[in-house]
Amino acid sequence: MRIRRAMRKKPLRRPVKKPRLKRQRLMQQKKRLVGAGFTDDQLKHMNTKQIRAAIQETGA
């Protein structure tokens, strides 16, 4: 996809991150942690920062 001149010129026209994609990423990360040995109960009490840290820790 081509980035047009108008998109390069104005930072206000930058694409916005979508909430649906964020939820999808979070679900993928949770599935990886379940595969690494975490339980659903443990994941329920974790926030997003803790989930990202756990993924980096386990290398999943």
CORDA-V599646 format. One record per helix or strand of 3 or more residues. SS is the DSSP state (H for helix, E for strand). FROM is the first residue (numbers start at 1). TO is the last residue. Records with the same first field share a line. If there is no record, write none. Layout:
SS=FROM-TO ; FROM-TO
//
This chain:
H=5-9 ; 11-13 ; 19-35 ; 40-44 ; 48-58
//
